[in-house]
Structure formats: C-alpha cells, structure tokens
C-alpha cells in the first residue's frame, strides 16, 4: 500500500472531508475565480452588518490567499483535527467545525464592530479569509483537554496549555504581520467560550451524538468506512475538555454574555490606548507618512490598497468609506 493510500485510510473521515473541500475550493479560486469574485466571499464586517451579506460568514473560512496559506492551514488542521476527532468522534467533529464557522465569524464581526466604536474606524472595512480562526478554536479545546501538559513554541521554549494559544497568537503576528490578528483572536475567544460550556445549549450533547451514530441513514454511509470514529461511550472525555456537558440555563448564558462583552470592551480599550494614547487629544500627535504604518497596525486591520498604504481611519477628521479590496489571511 502506498503512503498516500495509507494516509487516506488512517485520516479520520471529517478531517479528510473538510480538507478535501477546502482544497477543491482553492483549486476553483486559482483556476476560475478572479480577485473581485473572491472579495465578494471574504469576511468583511461592514458588508455583513450594513449590506446584510451574511453568506460571507460561511464562505470566508474556506478561502485562502496563497499555496503557502492553505498548505500551512491544512497541515495544521490534519494534525490537530485528527487528534480531536479520534478523542471525541467523527460526528462531534463535524458538528463542531461547522458550528465554529458561524461562531468564529460572528465573534469576528462583534469584536471588529466594538473596536470601531473605540476609534478604529477602518477595521470594519477590512477583508479577511482563511481557516485558522477555526484552527485556534480547536487549539483551545485541545489545550483544555491536555491541560496538564506543556507545549513547545516553535521548538524554542515550553509554555503551559492555558497560555499556549495566546503565546502563539502574538508570535504568529510578529513573524507574519499580514496575518489577521482579529481572526485568530476571534478563534481563541470562541474556543474559550466553548470550553466554558457556553455553547452546550446549541451544540449536540454526547448522548445526541451517540444517537446520531446509530441512526440508520448515518450507518448506511459510514458502516464501510473504517476512518469513521464513533462517539466515546463515556462522558469522561467530554467532561475533561468542557466545563459541563449539560445545557446552560438562560441566567448562566446572560452571565457569560456579560463577561464576554466586558472582555471585548477591555480588549478594545487596551488596543485603543496602545495605538492612540490617553486623553481627549489622543489623535493630535499622529502623523502618518508613507512607510509609517508599523507591523502591528498591519495585523490589526489595515487598508492595503495600491497607493493607499498611508491611510488609517482612526484620525479625527472623518474619512469617507472606501471599498477595501485587500484581504488579510486567517
């Protein structure tokens, strides 16, 4: 048996399906689509909020900007996703990934719109695409599941599981400043909410997943596939990764929602102070010339249109909204 055939045989079904779908979409991008068509499918908070183009929240994670972009994302996903699917089952992985597409995108829009009110006016115009927001969501679950272990950061040093996603968030932004900081942050926030039990009321319970495994329609399509992994019989594996496998009450949801809103406001205020400083005249000392935009600003939501690299809409004088055709990689 060839190594390729062995890889296909041993890769869990959901990981194989999502990877294949993403690769096929990328082939469509490079063969048939032009940049204008791709920009109509990327996530852009302004278009989602004001133009009601909600489909962008579903299409953007499966688009990628280059061979390197999709290659790194899919190789990471095959390693991380295979581990989680073998631990929690194929049906759990399907439900989590497709829920993550919507949840991470919703968090992205919410955070970017919040930052808009904190003075970062152009952040809602930025386009982003890529699968790594979902990867960061899955990474948080992986770290929670292996909370007693440490993780190596690029082979340089080890950190605890609790801080590993945050350290990776910062270092990736330093090494690849055009990567979407907001996209990765949204994935971490979604993962933290998931492992805290916030989404238990909308995601299928372990009992429901086991019932789906035994469903006659599901069994018809999976009985001959050895890479389909059934949901574990014990809830212990779920209790290790998530705060509770029981659905949250409405009161608990409101409490978690308040905590999330406070966290987003704190992040927005921190970023605003870092960029603009404190005080009523916080923008008066900002003078942007060609080449003055630093890497952190590029990662947080820049406008990289040709000839517009010196624009930053956090300045006091309102600037008319200009369609941003650039895309950040997620």
C-alpha positions in Angstrom: 0.0 0.0 0.0 1.4 3.4 -1.0 1.9 6.1 1.7 -0.8 8.3 0.1 -3.3 5.4 0.3 -2.3 4.7 3.9 -2.7 8.4 4.8 -6.2 8.4 3.2 -7.1 5.2 5.1 -5.9 6.4 8.5 -7.1 10.0 8.4 -10.4 10.4 10.2 -13.4 11.0 8.0 -14.3 14.6 9.0 -10.7 15.8 8.7 -10.4 14.2 5.3 -13.7 15.7 4.1 -13.0 19.2 5.3 -9.5 19.2 3.9 -10.7 17.9 0.5 -13.5 20.5 0.4 -11.0 23.3 1.2 -8.5 22.1 -1.4 -11.3 21.9 -4.1 -12.4 25.4 -3.3 -8.8 26.7 -3.6 -8.5 25.0 -7.0 -11.6 26.8 -8.0 -10.0 30.1 -6.8 -6.8 29.7 -8.8 -8.5 28.3 -12.0 -11.8 30.1 -12.4 -12.1 33.0 -9.9 -10.7 36.5 -10.1 -9.8 38.8 -7.2 -13.1 40.7 -7.5 -15.1 37.4 -7.1 -13.1 36.3 -4.1 -13.5 39.7 -2.4 -17.3 39.1 -2.6 -16.9 36.0 -0.5 -14.4 37.1 2.2 -15.5 38.2 5.6 -16.0 42.0 5.9 -17.9 43.3 8.9 -19.2 46.4 7.1 -20.7 44.4 4.3 -22.2 41.9 6.8 -23.7 44.5 9.1 -24.9 47.2 6.7 -25.4 45.2 3.5 -26.6 42.0 5.2 -24.3 39.8 3.2 -24.3 37.1 5.9 -23.1 34.4 3.5 -19.6 35.9 3.9 -19.5 34.3 7.4 -19.9 30.9 5.8 -17.6 31.2 2.8 -14.6 33.1 4.1 -13.0 30.2 6.2 -12.7 28.0 3.1 -10.9 30.6 1.0 -7.2 31.1 1.1 -4.8 33.6 -0.4 -1.8 31.5 -1.5 -0.4 28.0 -1.7 1.6 28.7 1.4 -1.5 29.9 3.2 -3.7 26.8 2.5 -0.7 24.5 2.9 0.1 25.6 6.5 -3.5 25.7 7.5 -4.4 22.3 6.2 -1.3 20.6 7.5 -2.0 22.1 10.9 -5.6 21.0 10.7 -4.8 17.4 9.7 -2.7 17.1 12.8 -4.9 18.9 15.3 -8.2 17.8 13.8 -7.1 14.1 13.7 -6.3 14.1 17.4 -9.6 15.7 18.4 -11.7 13.5 16.1 -10.1 10.4 17.5 -10.8 11.6 21.0 -14.4 12.9 20.6 -15.6 11.1 17.5 -16.4 12.0 13.9 -19.9 13.2 14.5 -18.7 15.6 17.2 -16.0 16.9 14.9 -18.5 17.6 12.0 -20.9 19.5 14.4 -18.0 21.4 16.0 -16.3 22.5 12.8 -19.5 23.7 11.0 -20.7 25.4 14.2 -17.2 27.0 14.5 -17.5 28.5 11.0 -20.5 30.5 12.1 -19.4 31.2 15.8 -15.9 32.4 14.9 -17.2 34.6 12.1 -19.9 36.0 14.4 -17.2 36.8 17.1 -15.1 38.4 14.4 -17.9 40.8 13.4 -18.8 41.5 17.0 -15.2 42.3 18.1 -14.5 44.4 15.0 -17.7 46.4 15.4 -16.8 47.0 19.0 -13.3 48.2 18.1 -15.0 50.5 15.5 -16.7 52.4 18.4 -13.3 52.7 20.1 -11.9 54.8 17.3 -10.5 52.1 15.0 -12.8 53.2 12.2 -11.4 51.2 9.3 -11.3 47.8 11.0 -14.9 47.0 9.8 -13.8 47.6 6.2 -11.0 45.0 6.2 -11.5 41.8 4.3 -10.1 38.5 5.8 -10.1 34.9 4.7 -8.8 31.6 5.8 -9.3 28.6 8.1 -7.0 29.4 11.0 -9.7 31.2 13.1 -11.3 27.7 13.3 -7.9 26.2 14.0 -7.4 28.5 17.0 -10.9 27.5 18.2 -9.9 23.8 18.0 -6.5 24.5 19.5 -8.1 25.9 22.7 -10.2 22.7 23.0 -7.0 20.7 22.5 -5.2 22.6 25.2 -8.1 22.3 27.6 -8.2 18.5 27.0 -4.4 18.3 27.6 -4.3 20.9 30.4 -1.8 19.0 32.4 0.9 19.1 29.7 3.1 21.8 28.3 3.5 22.8 24.6 6.6 23.6 22.7 6.5 27.0 20.9 8.4 26.5 17.6 10.9 24.3 19.5 12.3 27.3 21.4 10.6 27.0 24.8 7.7 25.4 26.6 4.6 27.0 28.0 1.6 25.7 29.8 -1.5 24.7 27.9 -3.6 27.6 29.3 -1.4 30.3 27.7 -0.2 28.4 24.6 -2.9 29.8 22.2 -2.2 33.3 23.4 1.6 33.0 23.0 1.0 31.5 19.5 -1.3 34.4 18.7 1.3 37.0 19.5 4.3 35.2 17.9 2.5 34.5 14.7 1.5 38.1 14.4 5.2 39.1 14.9 6.6 36.8 12.3 3.7 37.2 9.8 2.3 40.8 10.3 -0.2 40.5 7.4 -2.0 37.6 9.2 -5.3 38.6 10.6 -4.8 39.2 14.3 -8.6 39.7 14.8 -9.4 36.4 13.0 -7.1 34.5 15.3 -8.3 36.3 18.4 -11.9 35.5 17.5 -11.0 31.8 17.3 -9.4 31.9 20.8 -12.4 33.8 22.2 -14.8 31.2 20.7 -12.7 28.3 22.0 -12.7 29.8 25.5 -16.5 30.2 25.4 -16.9 26.6 24.1 -14.7 25.0 26.8 -16.5 27.1 29.4 -19.8 25.4 28.4 -21.5 28.5 26.8 -22.3 26.7 23.6 -23.6 23.5 25.2 -27.2 24.7 24.7 -26.7 24.9 20.9 -24.3 22.0 20.2 -25.4 18.4 20.3 -24.8 16.6 23.7 -22.7 13.4 23.8 -26.0 11.4 24.2 -27.3 13.0 21.0 -24.1 12.3 19.2 -24.3 8.6 20.1 -27.9 8.5 18.8 -26.7 10.0 15.5 -24.0 7.4 15.3 -26.7 4.7 15.4 -29.1 6.5 13.0 -29.9 4.2 10.1 -29.1 6.9 7.5 -25.7 7.7 9.1 -24.9 4.0 9.4 -25.6 3.4 5.8 -23.0 5.9 4.7 -20.4 5.1 7.4 -20.6 1.3 8.1 -18.0 0.5 5.4 -15.6 3.4 6.4 -13.0 2.4 8.9 -12.0 6.0 9.3 -15.4 6.9 10.8 -14.9 7.2 14.6 -17.9 6.7 16.9 -18.6 8.9 19.9 -17.0 7.6 23.1 -19.3 5.6 25.3 -18.2 7.5 28.4 -18.8 11.2 29.1 -15.5 11.5 30.9 -13.6 12.6 27.8 -16.1 15.5 27.3 -16.1 16.5 31.0 -12.3 16.8 30.7 -12.4 19.3 27.9 -15.6 21.2 28.7 -16.9 22.6 31.9 -20.2 20.7 31.7 -22.0 18.5 29.2 -25.3 19.8 30.5 -27.1 22.7 28.8 -26.7 26.1 30.5 -29.7 27.9 31.9 -30.7 31.3 30.4 -29.4 33.0 33.6 -26.0 31.4 33.0 -26.0 32.4 29.4 -26.7 36.0 30.4 -23.8 35.9 32.9 -21.4 34.5 30.3 -22.6 37.1 27.8 -21.9 39.9 30.2 -18.4 38.6 30.8 -17.8 38.3 27.1 -19.0 41.9 26.5 -16.7 43.2 29.3 -13.8 41.3 27.9 -14.3 42.7 24.4 -14.6 46.2 25.8 -11.4 45.8 27.7 -9.6 44.5 24.7 -10.9 47.4 22.6 -9.9 50.0 25.2 -6.4 48.4 25.5 -5.8 48.4 21.8 -7.1 52.0 21.5 -4.7 53.2 24.3 -1.7 51.3 22.8 -2.3 52.9 19.4 -3.6 56.4 20.2 -2.6 57.0 23.9 -4.8 58.6 26.5 -6.7 61.9 26.7 -9.1 63.8 24.6 -6.5 64.9 22.2 -5.1 61.4 21.7 -5.0 61.7 17.9 -3.2 65.0 17.6 0.3 63.6 17.7 -0.4 61.1 14.9 1.2 62.0 11.6 1.3 59.1 9.1 3.5 59.3 6.1 4.4 56.7 3.6 6.0 53.7 5.3 5.0 54.8 8.8 2.5 52.0 9.3 4.1 49.5 11.6 3.5 45.8 11.5 1.1 45.8 14.5 -1.2 48.1 12.6 -1.0 46.0 9.5 -2.1 43.0 11.5 -5.0 44.8 13.2 -6.9 46.0 10.2 -5.0 48.0 7.6 -6.1 49.1 4.2 -3.5 47.8 1.8 -5.0 49.0 -1.5 -2.4 50.1 -4.0 -1.5 53.7 -3.4 -3.4 53.8 -0.1 -0.9 52.4 2.4 -0.7 55.6 4.4 -4.4 55.7 5.2 -5.7 55.0 8.7 -9.2 55.9 9.6 -8.6 56.5 13.3 -7.7 60.1 12.6 -10.0 62.9 13.9 -11.4 64.0 10.6 -14.0 61.6 9.2 -12.8 59.9 6.0 -15.4 58.6 3.5 -15.7 54.8 3.4 -13.7 53.4 0.6 -14.2 49.8 -0.5 -11.2 47.8 0.7 -10.2 45.2 -1.8 -7.3 43.8 0.2 -7.6 40.6 2.2 -6.0 39.5 5.5 -5.0 35.9 5.9 -6.7 34.0 8.7 
